Amino acid sequence: MTLFQLAGQCEIRNQSFALIQLIESRGSTPRHSASMIVSEDGKMAGTIGGGMMERLVLEKARQALKDGKSQLFHGRMAQQGEHAVGSDCGGAMTVHIAVYPRRPSLFLIGGGHVNRAIAQLAIPLNFEVHVVDTWQANLDHPELPESCHRRFGETFTSLIDSLPLDEDSLLIIATNHQDKESLNALSDRPSRFLGLLASRRKAQHFRQQLAKEGATEERIAHIRSPVGMDIGAETPEEIAISVMAELLLVTKGKKHKANISESLAEPEKKEMAVCAAI
């Protein structure tokens, strides 16, 4: 398998990989120009010359994939001294390890107006988007981007159970009447972000229910609702912008201020806007 074939596979499967390139060599080295790739699941293509140097570079590349950070590696083919790799050839190499991370995986629970608008924004921002719904018409809607992964099922519980979620998954719940069912199904599933499209009053009601049912404080606190940045959004498109702004902050590791747009003094107004938007 060539480097480009493996890189293409990683892109299709949304797997991270490290591109290793020999950018400088001095003296006696096995290669003077070379590249290789190692994927997050251990597949490799190409070589920078083998031996102890390549072995150490691969260790660094695997660690770089875990850390999500590109780096330089300097190695001298000597037994002792700075950057020595434990061989006797006498040359030196500098290798650049470029990390290409997975695209953020965004799971939209419900394929109504808001989540369709979110999908339209998320695709060009390089998110991998999954849409699940119990109503086939939502999944067949012409405004849902073609590149979205679609999942249809009889219940949101069964759909959520089938999702390939991990600690980096991003989820937005926006269903007609199955929000609580979806929250229950996600109670023991991993995620980095769990957003619920709801008014403050509705969100608080769900939190109280979950607490009575034995959900931990940590799990309840993980639910982000009302979801989205405070921009005064009302239409599905405006709400989608507010949600994507928050998701971008999360994926880029930035902090944000709490959403204070939903006043407890007028929850009914917000409830009407949210329900209409879904």
C-alpha positions in Angstrom: 0.0 0.0 0.0 1.3 3.4 -0.9 1.4 6.5 1.3 -1.4 8.1 -0.6 -3.6 5.0 -0.5 -3.2 4.8 3.3 -3.8 8.5 3.7 -6.9 8.1 1.6 -8.2 5.3 3.7 -7.7 7.3 6.9 -9.6 10.2 5.3 -12.5 8.0 4.4 -12.6 6.2 7.8 -12.0 9.5 9.6 -8.9 8.2 11.3 -5.9 10.3 12.4 -2.5 9.6 11.0 1.0 11.0 11.2 3.0 11.9 8.0 6.7 11.4 8.7 9.1 13.2 6.4 12.9 13.2 6.4 13.7 16.9 6.1 17.5 16.9 6.7 20.3 14.3 6.7 24.0 14.6 7.3 26.7 12.0 6.9 26.1 8.3 6.5 22.3 7.7 6.7 20.2 5.0 5.1 18.0 7.5 3.3 18.4 11.2 2.3 14.9 11.8 1.2 12.0 9.7 2.4 8.5 9.7 3.9 6.2 7.3 5.7 2.8 7.2 7.3 1.5 5.6 10.5 -2.3 5.6 11.2 -3.9 5.7 14.6 -4.7 1.9 14.4 -1.0 1.1 13.6 -1.1 0.7 9.8 2.1 1.9 8.1 3.3 2.7 4.6 6.7 3.8 3.4 10.0 3.8 5.3 12.7 6.3 6.3 15.4 3.6 6.3 14.5 1.1 9.0 16.7 0.3 11.9 16.8 2.0 15.3 16.2 5.4 13.9 12.9 4.4 12.3 11.9 2.5 15.4 12.4 5.6 17.6 10.7 7.9 15.1 7.6 5.6 15.0 7.4 5.7 18.8 7.5 9.5 18.7 4.9 9.4 15.9 2.5 7.2 18.0 2.9 9.5 21.0 2.3 12.6 18.7 -0.9 11.0 17.5 -2.1 10.5 21.2 -1.1 14.1 22.0 -2.5 15.5 18.8 0.6 17.6 18.2 3.1 17.7 15.4 6.8 17.7 16.3 10.4 17.5 15.1 12.7 14.6 15.9 16.5 14.9 15.8 18.5 11.7 15.7 22.3 10.9 15.6 23.4 7.4 14.6 25.8 7.1 17.5 26.0 5.2 20.8 26.4 8.2 23.1 25.8 11.9 23.2 22.9 14.2 22.5 20.2 12.7 20.2 22.1 9.4 20.0 19.8 6.5 18.8 22.2 3.6 19.6 23.7 2.8 16.2 27.1 3.2 14.7 26.6 4.7 11.2 27.7 8.1 12.2 25.1 10.2 10.3 22.3 12.4 11.6 18.7 12.9 10.6 15.9 15.4 11.3 12.4 14.2 10.8 9.2 16.2 10.8 6.2 14.3 12.3 3.0 16.0 11.0 -0.2 14.9 12.8 -3.4 14.9 10.8 -6.2 14.5 13.4 -9.6 13.0 12.9 -12.4 15.3 11.9 -14.7 16.1 14.9 -17.6 13.6 14.9 -20.9 15.4 15.4 -24.0 13.3 16.1 -27.3 15.1 15.6 -30.1 13.4 17.4 -33.1 14.3 15.4 -33.2 15.6 11.8 -35.6 18.6 12.1 -35.1 22.2 11.1 -32.4 23.2 13.5 -30.2 20.0 13.2 -30.5 20.3 9.4 -29.2 23.9 9.6 -26.4 22.7 11.9 -25.4 20.0 9.4 -25.3 22.6 6.6 -22.8 24.6 8.6 -20.8 21.7 10.1 -19.9 20.0 6.8 -17.9 22.8 5.3 -16.2 23.3 8.7 -14.8 19.7 8.3 -17.0 18.0 10.8 -18.1 14.4 10.2 -21.8 14.6 10.7 -24.2 11.7 11.7 -27.9 12.3 11.7 -30.3 9.9 13.4 -34.1 10.0 13.4 -37.2 7.8 13.7 -38.9 9.7 10.9 -37.5 8.7 7.5 -38.8 12.0 5.9 -36.3 14.0 8.0 -33.4 11.8 6.8 -34.6 12.2 3.2 -35.0 15.9 3.4 -33.4 17.7 0.4 -31.8 20.3 2.7 -29.8 17.6 4.6 -26.2 17.6 3.1 -25.5 14.4 1.0 -22.3 13.7 2.9 -24.1 13.2 6.2 -24.3 9.7 7.6 -27.9 8.8 8.1 -29.4 6.3 10.6 -33.0 5.4 10.8 -34.6 3.3 13.6 -37.8 2.6 15.4 -36.7 4.3 18.6 -34.0 6.8 19.6 -32.9 4.4 22.3 -32.0 1.8 19.7 -30.4 4.3 17.4 -28.2 5.8 20.1 -27.2 2.3 21.3 -25.8 1.7 17.8 -23.8 4.9 17.5 -20.0 4.6 17.6 -19.5 7.1 20.4 -16.2 7.9 22.2 -14.8 10.5 24.5 -14.4 13.0 21.6 -17.9 12.7 20.3 -20.1 15.8 20.0 -23.9 15.4 20.4 -26.8 17.7 19.9 -30.3 16.6 20.9 -33.2 18.3 19.0 -36.2 15.9 18.7 -39.9 16.6 18.7 -40.9 14.7 21.8 -38.1 12.3 22.5 -35.5 14.5 24.3 -35.8 12.7 27.6 -35.6 9.3 26.0 -32.5 10.4 24.2 -30.9 11.8 27.4 -31.7 8.4 29.1 -30.1 6.5 26.3 -27.0 8.6 26.5 -26.7 8.3 30.3 -23.8 5.8 30.2 -22.3 6.7 26.7 -19.1 8.6 26.4 -19.0 12.1 24.8 -17.0 15.3 24.9 -20.1 17.5 24.5 -23.8 16.8 25.0 -26.0 19.7 24.0 -29.8 19.8 24.4 -31.9 22.3 22.4 -34.4 23.4 25.0 -35.5 26.4 27.1 -33.9 26.9 30.5 -37.2 25.8 32.2 -37.4 22.6 30.1 -33.7 21.8 30.7 -34.1 22.3 34.5 -37.1 20.0 34.5 -35.1 17.3 32.8 -32.2 17.8 35.2 -34.5 17.4 38.2 -36.0 14.2 36.6 -32.6 12.7 36.0 -31.5 13.5 39.6 -34.6 11.7 40.9 -33.8 8.7 38.7 -30.3 8.4 40.2 -28.1 10.2 37.6 -24.9 11.5 39.1 -24.2 15.2 39.5 -21.3 14.9 37.1 -23.5 13.4 34.4 -26.2 16.0 34.9 -23.6 18.8 34.8 -22.3 17.4 31.5 -25.6 18.3 29.7 -25.2 21.7 28.0 -28.6 23.3 27.9 -29.7 25.8 26.8 -27.1 25.1 24.0 -25.5 27.7 21.8 -23.8 31.1 22.3 -25.9 34.1 23.3 -26.6 35.9 20.0 -30.3 36.3 20.4 -31.0 33.5 17.9 -34.6 32.6 17.0 -34.7 31.1 13.5 -33.2 27.6 12.8 -30.4 29.2 10.9 -29.6 31.6 13.7 -29.7 28.9 16.3 -27.4 26.7 14.1 -24.9 29.5 14.0 -25.0 29.9 17.8 -24.6 26.1 18.3 -21.7 25.8 15.8 -20.0 28.8 17.5 -20.0 26.9 20.8 -18.9 23.6 19.2 -16.0 25.4 17.5 -14.9 26.7 20.9 -15.1 23.2 22.3 -13.1 21.6 19.5 -10.5 24.3 19.6 -10.1 24.0 23.4 -11.3 27.5 24.1 -13.3 28.7 27.1 -16.6 30.5 26.7 -18.9 32.5 28.9 -22.1 30.9 30.1 -25.2 31.4 27.9 -27.3 33.9 29.7 -29.8 34.7 26.9 -32.7 32.7 28.4 -34.1 34.8 31.3 -36.1 33.0 33.9 -38.5 35.8 33.9 -39.8 34.9 30.4 -39.2 31.2 29.8 -42.4 30.8 27.9 -41.2 33.0 25.1 -38.0 31.0 24.8 -39.9 27.8 25.0 -42.1 28.8 22.1 -39.1 29.8 19.9 -37.2 26.6 20.6 -40.2 24.4 20.0 -41.1 26.2 16.8 -37.5 25.9 15.6 -37.1 22.1 16.1 
